[in-house]
Amino acid sequence: MSTAHVIVTVLAAAMVGFSAASVFQRAKWVVGPMADYGIPESWLPWLGTAKAAGAAGLVAGLFIPYVGAAAGIALILYFLGALTFVLRARWYAHVPFPLVYAAPVAAALWLAA
């Protein structure tokens, strides 16, 4: 395990964890756009939980590689789903946001290989 892998994985987990906390706290800058994308408010606890579990899984993956790989893959799929909702709502200016969170997760997966 390289130093770069550890740093990128911890950074990815911190970013995803921050995103989960923002959903749990129902930050207006997160919840407002999600409503505009057509995401029901009843989904927010589930989406926050998925992000939090993914962040925890990335950190656990530093000790149990298969858990980290599963969490990373699940998070990539999560953010692809987020991208789909953004594109479906035609908010093209918001396309970078899911990608900003997916990029360090993808990098962590790549460095783990």
ABEGO torsion letter per residue (X at the ends): XBAAAAAAAAAAAAAAAAAAAAAAAGBAAAAAAAAAAGBBAAAAAAAAAAAAAAAAAAAAAAABAAAAAAAAAAAAAAAAAAAAAAAAAGBAAAAAAAAAAAAAAAAAAAAAX
